[in-house]
């Protein structure tokens, strides 16, 4: 038999045996840790790419070059695509 200690609680048996014995907040914390463990090491190239993209978008938003599209035009385009779709 395997002994697990999760959120300070000793639990006997397999990982599936304790899923509902924990409080909601503890299950949420455990789920977040398990999901984070799947990510592996951070991708430094991706982090640098996101930083550059955020800076590019911020500069574009601060400039007068791109004023965007008025909401009325966006709304009409969405309504048109819904009618077609």
C-alpha positions in Angstrom: 0.0 0.0 0.0 1.3 3.5 -0.9 1.2 6.4 1.5 0.5 9.8 0.1 0.7 13.1 2.0 -1.4 15.7 0.3 -2.0 19.1 1.8 -0.8 17.8 5.2 -3.1 14.8 5.2 -1.7 11.3 5.1 -3.6 9.2 2.6 -3.4 5.5 2.0 -3.9 3.8 -1.4 -3.6 5.1 -4.9 -3.9 8.6 -6.1 -7.6 8.1 -7.1 -8.5 7.1 -3.6 -8.2 10.6 -2.1 -9.7 12.8 -4.8 -12.9 13.6 -2.9 -11.6 13.4 0.7 -9.9 16.8 0.3 -11.7 20.1 0.8 -12.5 22.0 -2.4 -9.7 24.5 -2.0 -7.2 21.7 -1.4 -8.4 19.8 -4.4 -8.1 23.0 -6.5 -4.5 23.5 -5.2 -3.6 19.9 -5.9 -5.1 20.2 -9.4 -3.1 23.3 -10.1 0.1 21.7 -8.9 -0.5 18.6 -11.1 -1.3 20.7 -14.2 1.8 22.9 -13.6 4.0 19.7 -13.3 3.0 18.8 -16.9 4.5 22.0 -18.3 8.1 21.1 -17.7 10.8 23.7 -17.9 9.9 27.2 -19.0 10.6 28.0 -22.6 12.9 31.0 -22.5 12.4 31.6 -26.3 8.7 31.7 -25.9 9.0 34.1 -22.9 11.2 36.4 -25.0 8.8 36.2 -28.0 5.8 37.1 -25.8 7.7 40.0 -24.3 8.5 41.3 -27.8 4.9 40.9 -28.9 3.5 42.7 -25.9 6.0 45.6 -26.5 5.0 45.7 -30.2 1.3 45.8 -29.3 1.8 48.4 -26.7 3.8 50.6 -29.1 1.1 50.2 -31.7 -1.6 51.1 -29.2 0.3 54.3 -28.2 0.9 55.4 -31.7 -1.7 57.2 -33.9 -0.9 54.9 -36.8 -3.7 52.3 -36.0 -6.9 53.7 -34.7 -8.6 50.3 -34.9 -12.1 49.6 -36.3 -15.2 51.3 -35.0 -17.5 49.0 -32.9 -20.3 49.5 -35.4 -18.2 48.0 -38.2 -17.1 45.1 -36.1 -20.7 44.5 -35.0 -22.0 44.6 -38.6 -19.3 42.2 -39.7 -20.2 39.7 -36.9 -23.9 39.9 -37.6 -23.2 39.3 -41.3 -21.1 36.2 -40.6 -23.8 34.9 -38.3 -26.4 35.3 -41.0 -24.2 33.4 -43.5 -23.1 30.7 -41.1 
